[in-house]
Amino acid sequence: MPVSPTTEEVKELTGLLQPGEFFRGSVADQMVTATGSYDPSKQVIIPGRLNAGKMGYWVVDAFAVDGAPALKGAAVSPKTWIPVARGWIADPADASAPPSGSVRLTGRLLPSEAPVPGKAPAPGQATAVSVAELINVWNVSSYPAFVSATSEISGTSDVGAAAAPGGLEPLNIGAQPPPAKVNWLNLFYSVEWIVFAGFALFIWWRLVKDDYQRSLEEHEDSHGITGPEDAGRMQPSRTEHDQNQPKVQP
């Protein structure tokens, strides 16, 4: 099913979504780009992730976005960050440090996942790519979303998952197809069939009713009953009924 062409047009993250605001469904799956830097001390892996039928881990790093507005408050960080799912690994030992220096990031903007309740993550891991969970681990202010990286460029060098040393593999998460449009012609045909079925049921009920009425009339004709007066005359009176009863001698 084709995806919306507007989501594949790369837009600046800082002009599309603001930190601290509600994540709008209209920006989900949008390809975005931003310049910033990674902090190697802010990296987690997410278990239970499939890649080409194999179970493994996502490598997620905190990315400080240049030019992003800083949130206000007592517990905010000087910079505004966004989690970036950089790639997939089969073994936790394959996780390598993110690229250093200024990086031009391009990827797909995705809504925050919900943390897995009742599950304590292992050291260096998180239960999901949950902004609410990660900001407590990293002690940073964050966008209400994360980015699945498709390209990472430092200067003129490719520093993305495909070029990274070790077993880091690109994620290649595609956009979700847009909601299907209503096929009004099929809907009309469905309503039409319902009307036909209701009409057929009415005809059947009418035929049964007419047949029953006809049988009543034939029964009345066979007994010579032409009206309510005749029906009353066919019933013996109470006096006649009492006279016909045998009397019991004391």
MARPA-50305 format. One record per residue (C-alpha): residue in three letters; x negated, y negated, z negated; residue number from 1. Coordinates in nm, 3 decimals. Each point is the difference from the previous one (the first is absolute). Layout:
<site code="ALA" u="X" v="Y" w="Z" pos="NUM"/>
...
This chain:
<site code="MET" u="0.000" v="0.000" w="0.000" pos="1"/>
<site code="PRO" u="-0.152" v="-0.341" w="0.096" pos="2"/>
<site code="VAL" u="-0.109" v="-0.239" w="-0.273" pos="3"/>
<site code="SER" u="0.076" v="-0.369" w="-0.011" pos="4"/>
<site code="PRO" u="-0.260" v="-0.187" w="0.211" pos="5"/>
<site code="THR" u="-0.005" v="-0.286" w="-0.250" pos="6"/>
<site code="THR" u="-0.158" v="0.217" w="-0.270" pos="7"/>
<site code="GLU" u="-0.297" v="0.076" w="0.226" pos="8"/>
<site code="GLU" u="-0.084" v="-0.368" w="0.046" pos="9"/>
<site code="VAL" u="-0.284" v="-0.072" w="-0.245" pos="10"/>
<site code="LYS" u="0.082" v="-0.290" w="-0.235" pos="11"/>
<site code="GLU" u="-0.197" v="-0.177" w="-0.271" pos="12"/>
<site code="LEU" u="0.080" v="0.150" w="-0.340" pos="13"/>
<site code="THR" u="-0.020" v="-0.337" w="-0.176" pos="14"/>
<site code="GLY" u="0.265" v="-0.146" w="0.231" pos="15"/>
<site code="LEU" u="0.233" v="0.299" w="-0.016" pos="16"/>
<site code="LEU" u="0.025" v="0.088" w="-0.369" pos="17"/>
<site code="GLN" u="-0.075" v="-0.191" w="-0.316" pos="18"/>
<site code="PRO" u="-0.122" v="0.155" w="-0.326" pos="19"/>
<site code="GLY" u="0.262" v="0.004" w="-0.271" pos="20"/>
<site code="GLU" u="0.296" v="0.004" w="0.237" pos="21"/>
<site code="PHE" u="0.242" v="0.283" w="0.068" pos="22"/>
<site code="PHE" u="-0.109" v="0.239" w="0.274" pos="23"/>
<site code="ARG" u="0.241" v="-0.048" w="0.289" pos="24"/>
<site code="GLY" u="0.104" v="0.291" w="0.214" pos="25"/>
<site code="SER" u="-0.051" v="-0.215" w="0.310" pos="26"/>
<site code="VAL" u="-0.379" v="0.003" w="-0.051" pos="27"/>
<site code="ALA" u="-0.030" v="0.374" w="-0.066" pos="28"/>
<site code="ASP" u="-0.222" v="0.183" w="0.253" pos="29"/>
<site code="GLN" u="-0.128" v="-0.330" w="0.138" pos="30"/>
<site code="MET" u="-0.357" v="0.004" w="0.129" pos="31"/>
<site code="VAL" u="-0.196" v="-0.263" w="-0.192" pos="32"/>
<site code="THR" u="-0.352" v="-0.133" w="-0.021" pos="33"/>
<site code="ALA" u="-0.197" v="-0.174" w="-0.274" pos="34"/>
<site code="THR" u="-0.355" v="-0.092" w="-0.088" pos="35"/>
<site code="GLY" u="-0.142" v="0.078" w="-0.341" pos="36"/>
<site code="SER" u="-0.221" v="0.235" w="-0.195" pos="37"/>
<site code="TYR" u="0.016" v="0.325" w="-0.194" pos="38"/>
<site code="ASP" u="-0.103" v="0.060" w="-0.359" pos="39"/>
<site code="PRO" u="-0.167" v="0.345" w="-0.023" pos="40"/>
<site code="SER" u="0.093" v="0.024" w="-0.368" pos="41"/>
<site code="LYS" u="0.368" v="-0.015" w="0.092" pos="42"/>
<site code="GLN" u="0.054" v="0.325" w="0.185" pos="43"/>
<site code="VAL" u="0.238" v="0.291" w="-0.069" pos="44"/>
<site code="ILE" u="0.100" v="0.314" w="0.183" pos="45"/>
<site code="ILE" u="0.360" v="0.117" w="0.036" pos="46"/>
<site code="PRO" u="0.050" v="0.380" w="-0.009" pos="47"/>
<site code="GLY" u="0.259" v="0.202" w="0.189" pos="48"/>
<site code="ARG" u="-0.039" v="-0.165" w="0.344" pos="49"/>
<site code="LEU" u="0.034" v="0.192" w="0.325" pos="50"/>
<site code="ASN" u="-0.212" v="-0.052" w="0.308" pos="51"/>
<site code="ALA" u="0.041" v="0.228" w="0.302" pos="52"/>
<site code="GLY" u="0.163" v="0.261" w="-0.221" pos="53"/>
<site code="LYS" u="-0.279" v="-0.006" w="-0.262" pos="54"/>
<site code="MET" u="0.047" v="-0.120" w="-0.357" pos="55"/>
<site code="GLY" u="-0.244" v="-0.258" w="-0.129" pos="56"/>
<site code="TYR" u="-0.035" v="-0.353" w="-0.136" pos="57"/>
<site code="TRP" u="0.043" v="-0.359" w="0.110" pos="58"/>
<site code="VAL" u="-0.284" v="-0.239" w="-0.081" pos="59"/>
<site code="VAL" u="0.146" v="-0.331" w="-0.118" pos="60"/>
<site code="ASP" u="-0.210" v="-0.313" w="-0.066" pos="61"/>
<site code="ALA" u="0.082" v="-0.347" w="-0.130" pos="62"/>
<site code="PHE" u="-0.046" v="-0.268" w="0.267" pos="63"/>
<site code="ALA" u="-0.036" v="-0.367" w="-0.099" pos="64"/>
<site code="VAL" u="0.182" v="-0.205" w="0.265" pos="65"/>
<site code="ASP" u="-0.168" v="-0.323" w="0.106" pos="66"/>
<site code="GLY" u="0.237" v="-0.296" w="0.010" pos="67"/>
<site code="ALA" u="0.274" v="0.175" w="-0.196" pos="68"/>
<site code="PRO" u="0.175" v="-0.222" w="-0.254" pos="69"/>
<site code="ALA" u="-0.085" v="0.078" w="-0.360" pos="70"/>
<site code="LEU" u="0.283" v="0.081" w="-0.237" pos="71"/>
<site code="LYS" u="0.054" v="-0.214" w="-0.305" pos="72"/>
<site code="GLY" u="0.018" v="0.129" w="-0.354" pos="73"/>
<site code="ALA" u="-0.206" v="0.117" w="-0.295" pos="74"/>
<site code="ALA" u="-0.080" v="0.350" w="0.128" pos="75"/>
<site code="VAL" u="-0.071" v="-0.073" w="0.368" pos="76"/>
<site code="SER" u="-0.334" v="0.051" w="0.171" pos="77"/>
<site code="PRO" u="-0.190" v="-0.277" w="0.184" pos="78"/>
<site code="LYS" u="0.037" v="0.188" w="0.329" pos="79"/>
<site code="THR" u="0.303" v="0.170" w="0.152" pos="80"/>
<site code="TRP" u="-0.050" v="0.359" w="0.105" pos="81"/>
<site code="ILE" u="0.180" v="0.264" w="0.203" pos="82"/>
<site code="PRO" u="-0.048" v="0.379" w="-0.016" pos="83"/>
<site code="VAL" u="-0.138" v="0.148" w="0.320" pos="84"/>
<site code="ALA" u="0.032" v="0.369" w="0.089" pos="85"/>
<site code="ARG" u="-0.324" v="0.039" w="0.192" pos="86"/>
<site code="GLY" u="0.019" v="0.367" w="0.095" pos="87"/>
<site code="TRP" u="0.046" v="0.366" w="-0.092" pos="88"/>
<site code="ILE" u="-0.248" v="0.242" w="-0.156" pos="89"/>
<site code="ALA" u="0.022" v="0.372" w="-0.064" pos="90"/>
<site code="ASP" u="-0.207" v="-0.008" w="-0.319" pos="91"/>
<site code="PRO" u="-0.040" v="-0.272" w="-0.266" pos="92"/>
<site code="ALA" u="-0.378" v="0.027" w="0.041" pos="93"/>
<site code="ASP" u="0.037" v="-0.134" w="0.355" pos="94"/>
<site code="ALA" u="0.119" v="-0.341" w="-0.122" pos="95"/>
<site code="SER" u="-0.259" v="-0.265" w="0.087" pos="96"/>
<site code="ALA" u="-0.025" v="-0.365" w="-0.097" pos="97"/>
<site code="PRO" u="0.185" v="-0.253" w="0.217" pos="98"/>
<site code="PRO" u="-0.197" v="-0.226" w="0.235" pos="99"/>
<site code="SER" u="-0.169" v="-0.300" w="-0.159" pos="100"/>
<site code="GLY" u="0.009" v="-0.361" w="0.105" pos="101"/>
<site code="SER" u="0.270" v="-0.178" w="0.195" pos="102"/>
<site code="VAL" u="0.233" v="0.236" w="0.184" pos="103"/>
<site code="ARG" u="0.266" v="-0.070" w="0.259" pos="104"/>
<site code="LEU" u="0.278" v="0.244" w="-0.088" pos="105"/>
<site code="THR" u="0.280" v="0.108" w="0.233" pos="106"/>
<site code="GLY" u="0.269" v="0.247" w="-0.095" pos="107"/>
<site code="ARG" u="0.365" v="0.075" w="-0.058" pos="108"/>
<site code="LEU" u="0.181" v="-0.174" w="-0.285" pos="109"/>
<site code="LEU" u="0.196" v="0.248" w="-0.210" pos="110"/>
<site code="PRO" u="0.221" v="-0.032" w="-0.309" pos="111"/>
<site code="SER" u="-0.136" v="0.100" w="-0.336" pos="112"/>
<site code="GLU" u="0.065" v="0.358" w="-0.100" pos="113"/>
<site code="ALA" u="0.160" v="0.095" w="-0.329" pos="114"/>
<site code="PRO" u="-0.230" v="0.147" w="-0.266" pos="115"/>
<site code="VAL" u="0.056" v="0.365" w="-0.083" pos="116"/>
<site code="PRO" u="0.174" v="0.010" w="-0.341" pos="117"/>
<site code="GLY" u="-0.125" v="0.225" w="-0.275" pos="118"/>
<site code="LYS" u="-0.333" v="0.068" w="0.170" pos="119"/>
<site code="ALA" u="-0.330" v="-0.129" w="-0.135" pos="120"/>
<site code="PRO" u="-0.255" v="-0.047" w="0.281" pos="121"/>
<site code="ALA" u="-0.347" v="0.145" w="-0.029" pos="122"/>
<site code="PRO" u="-0.290" v="-0.244" w="-0.045" pos="123"/>
<site code="GLY" u="-0.058" v="-0.195" w="0.321" pos="124"/>
<site code="GLN" u="0.341" v="0.097" w="0.137" pos="125"/>
<site code="ALA" u="0.348" v="-0.150" w="0.017" pos="126"/>
<site code="THR" u="0.333" v="0.177" w="0.038" pos="127"/>
<site code="ALA" u="0.104" v="-0.210" w="0.303" pos="128"/>
<site code="VAL" u="-0.082" v="-0.316" w="0.194" pos="129"/>
<site code="SER" u="0.206" v="-0.190" w="-0.254" pos="130"/>
<site code="VAL" u="-0.081" v="-0.368" w="-0.041" pos="131"/>
<site code="ALA" u="0.147" v="0.008" w="-0.351" pos="132"/>
<site code="GLU" u="-0.234" v="0.283" w="-0.096" pos="133"/>
<site code="LEU" u="-0.312" v="-0.128" w="0.178" pos="134"/>
<site code="ILE" u="0.006" v="-0.357" w="-0.134" pos="135"/>
<site code="ASN" u="-0.013" v="0.145" w="-0.351" pos="136"/>
<site code="VAL" u="-0.297" v="0.217" w="0.094" pos="137"/>
<site code="TRP" u="-0.188" v="-0.278" w="0.181" pos="138"/>
<site code="ASN" u="0.121" v="-0.299" w="-0.209" pos="139"/>
<site code="VAL" u="0.069" v="-0.212" w="0.307" pos="140"/>
<site code="SER" u="0.283" v="-0.200" w="0.156" pos="141"/>
<site code="SER" u="0.132" v="0.163" w="0.314" pos="142"/>
<site code="TYR" u="0.229" v="-0.024" w="0.298" pos="143"/>
<site code="PRO" u="0.320" v="0.210" w="-0.041" pos="144"/>
<site code="ALA" u="-0.115" v="0.243" w="0.271" pos="145"/>
<site code="PHE" u="-0.300" v="0.190" w="0.132" pos="146"/>
<site code="VAL" u="-0.177" v="0.030" w="0.335" pos="147"/>
<site code="SER" u="-0.081" v="0.320" w="0.186" pos="148"/>
<site code="ALA" u="-0.325" v="-0.094" w="0.172" pos="149"/>
<site code="THR" u="-0.040" v="0.052" w="0.374" pos="150"/>
<site code="SER" u="-0.307" v="-0.217" w="0.052" pos="151"/>
<site code="GLU" u="-0.275" v="-0.147" w="-0.219" pos="152"/>
<site code="ILE" u="-0.258" v="-0.225" w="0.160" pos="153"/>
<site code="SER" u="-0.300" v="-0.154" w="-0.177" pos="154"/>
<site code="GLY" u="-0.164" v="-0.253" w="0.232" pos="155"/>
<site code="THR" u="-0.010" v="0.195" w="0.324" pos="156"/>
<site code="SER" u="-0.026" v="0.345" w="-0.161" pos="157"/>
<site code="ASP" u="0.278" v="0.254" w="-0.041" pos="158"/>
<site code="VAL" u="0.008" v="0.097" w="-0.369" pos="159"/>
<site code="GLY" u="0.336" v="0.180" w="0.005" pos="160"/>
<site code="ALA" u="0.078" v="0.360" w="-0.093" pos="161"/>
<site code="ALA" u="-0.106" v="0.140" w="0.337" pos="162"/>
<site code="ALA" u="-0.345" v="-0.156" w="-0.036" pos="163"/>
<site code="ALA" u="-0.041" v="0.063" w="-0.373" pos="164"/>
<site code="PRO" u="-0.246" v="0.263" w="-0.120" pos="165"/>
<site code="GLY" u="0.133" v="0.318" w="-0.159" pos="166"/>
<site code="GLY" u="0.340" v="0.156" w="0.055" pos="167"/>
<site code="LEU" u="0.222" v="-0.311" w="0.006" pos="168"/>
<site code="GLU" u="0.262" v="0.036" w="0.276" pos="169"/>
<site code="PRO" u="0.236" v="-0.271" w="0.134" pos="170"/>
<site code="LEU" u="0.362" v="0.015" w="-0.115" pos="171"/>
<site code="ASN" u="0.174" v="-0.106" w="0.324" pos="172"/>
<site code="ILE" u="0.335" v="-0.079" w="-0.161" pos="173"/>
<site code="GLY" u="0.251" v="-0.101" w="0.266" pos="174"/>
<site code="ALA" u="0.297" v="-0.231" w="-0.029" pos="175"/>
<site code="GLN" u="0.337" v="0.143" w="-0.087" pos="176"/>
<site code="PRO" u="0.254" v="-0.009" w="0.285" pos="177"/>
<site code="PRO" u="0.267" v="-0.270" w="-0.026" pos="178"/>
<site code="PRO" u="0.348" v="0.102" w="-0.121" pos="179"/>
<site code="ALA" u="0.206" v="0.163" w="0.272" pos="180"/>
<site code="LYS" u="0.268" v="-0.216" w="0.158" pos="181"/>
<site code="VAL" u="0.364" v="0.099" w="-0.023" pos="182"/>
<site code="ASN" u="0.124" v="0.174" w="0.316" pos="183"/>
<site code="TRP" u="0.344" v="-0.157" w="0.025" pos="184"/>
<site code="LEU" u="0.105" v="0.226" w="0.289" pos="185"/>
<site code="ASN" u="-0.061" v="0.315" w="-0.205" pos="186"/>
<site code="LEU" u="0.176" v="-0.160" w="-0.295" pos="187"/>
<site code="PHE" u="0.302" v="-0.079" w="0.220" pos="188"/>
<site code="TYR" u="0.011" v="0.360" w="0.125" pos="189"/>
<site code="SER" u="-0.007" v="0.127" w="-0.359" pos="190"/>
<site code="VAL" u="0.292" v="-0.224" w="-0.099" pos="191"/>
<site code="GLU" u="0.185" v="0.104" w="0.315" pos="192"/>
<site code="TRP" u="-0.030" v="0.369" w="-0.089" pos="193"/>
<site code="ILE" u="0.128" v="-0.071" w="-0.351" pos="194"/>
<site code="VAL" u="0.303" v="-0.176" w="0.148" pos="195"/>
<site code="PHE" u="0.062" v="0.291" w="0.237" pos="196"/>
<site code="ALA" u="-0.021" v="0.248" w="-0.288" pos="197"/>
<site code="GLY" u="0.245" v="-0.206" w="-0.205" pos="198"/>
<site code="PHE" u="0.243" v="-0.021" w="0.294" pos="199"/>
<site code="ALA" u="-0.020" v="0.377" w="0.055" pos="200"/>
<site code="LEU" u="0.073" v="0.059" w="-0.369" pos="201"/>
<site code="PHE" u="0.302" v="-0.230" w="0.021" pos="202"/>
<site code="ILE" u="0.135" v="0.185" w="0.307" pos="203"/>
<site code="TRP" u="-0.043" v="0.337" w="-0.179" pos="204"/>
<site code="TRP" u="0.182" v="-0.133" w="-0.308" pos="205"/>
<site code="ARG" u="0.282" v="-0.137" w="0.215" pos="206"/>
<site code="LEU" u="0.042" v="0.331" w="0.185" pos="207"/>
<site code="VAL" u="0.012" v="0.196" w="-0.327" pos="208"/>
<site code="LYS" u="0.250" v="-0.248" w="-0.145" pos="209"/>
<site code="ASP" u="0.225" v="0.017" w="0.309" pos="210"/>
<site code="ASP" u="-0.012" v="0.381" w="0.003" pos="211"/>
<site code="TYR" u="0.095" v="0.011" w="-0.368" pos="212"/>
<site code="GLN" u="0.287" v="-0.244" w="0.056" pos="213"/>
<site code="ARG" u="0.121" v="0.205" w="0.296" pos="214"/>
<site code="SER" u="0.001" v="0.321" w="-0.205" pos="215"/>
<site code="LEU" u="0.208" v="-0.173" w="-0.268" pos="216"/>
<site code="GLU" u="0.254" v="-0.114" w="0.255" pos="217"/>
<site code="GLU" u="0.025" v="0.351" w="0.152" pos="218"/>
<site code="HIS" u="0.053" v="0.146" w="-0.346" pos="219"/>
<site code="GLU" u="0.281" v="-0.244" w="-0.071" pos="220"/>
<site code="ASP" u="0.162" v="0.069" w="0.336" pos="221"/>
<site code="SER" u="-0.008" v="0.379" w="-0.057" pos="222"/>
<site code="HIS" u="0.194" v="-0.045" w="-0.326" pos="223"/>
<site code="GLY" u="0.246" v="-0.248" w="0.142" pos="224"/>
<site code="ILE" u="-0.130" v="-0.286" w="-0.209" pos="225"/>
<site code="THR" u="0.063" v="-0.326" w="0.175" pos="226"/>
<site code="GLY" u="-0.042" v="-0.243" w="-0.285" pos="227"/>
<site code="PRO" u="-0.015" v="-0.050" w="-0.372" pos="228"/>
<site code="GLU" u="0.375" v="0.075" w="-0.035" pos="229"/>
<site code="ASP" u="-0.043" v="0.342" w="0.160" pos="230"/>
<site code="ALA" u="-0.298" v="0.076" w="-0.216" pos="231"/>
<site code="GLY" u="0.208" v="-0.083" w="-0.307" pos="232"/>
<site code="ARG" u="0.291" v="0.220" w="0.109" pos="233"/>
<site code="MET" u="-0.230" v="0.301" w="0.036" pos="234"/>
<site code="GLN" u="-0.082" v="-0.013" w="-0.370" pos="235"/>
<site code="PRO" u="0.266" v="0.163" w="-0.228" pos="236"/>
<site code="SER" u="0.161" v="-0.230" w="-0.249" pos="237"/>
<site code="ARG" u="-0.062" v="0.048" w="-0.371" pos="238"/>
<site code="THR" u="0.367" v="0.103" w="-0.055" pos="239"/>
<site code="GLU" u="-0.016" v="0.268" w="0.265" pos="240"/>
<site code="HIS" u="-0.328" v="0.123" w="-0.135" pos="241"/>
<site code="ASP" u="0.143" v="0.031" w="-0.352" pos="242"/>
<site code="GLN" u="0.312" v="0.184" w="0.126" pos="243"/>
<site code="ASN" u="-0.209" v="0.257" w="0.179" pos="244"/>
<site code="GLN" u="-0.198" v="0.086" w="-0.309" pos="245"/>
<site code="PRO" u="0.123" v="0.320" w="-0.182" pos="246"/>
<site code="LYS" u="0.153" v="-0.067" w="-0.336" pos="247"/>
<site code="VAL" u="-0.139" v="0.181" w="-0.298" pos="248"/>
<site code="GLN" u="0.261" v="0.136" w="-0.249" pos="249"/>
<site code="PRO" u="-0.082" v="-0.048" w="-0.366" pos="250"/>
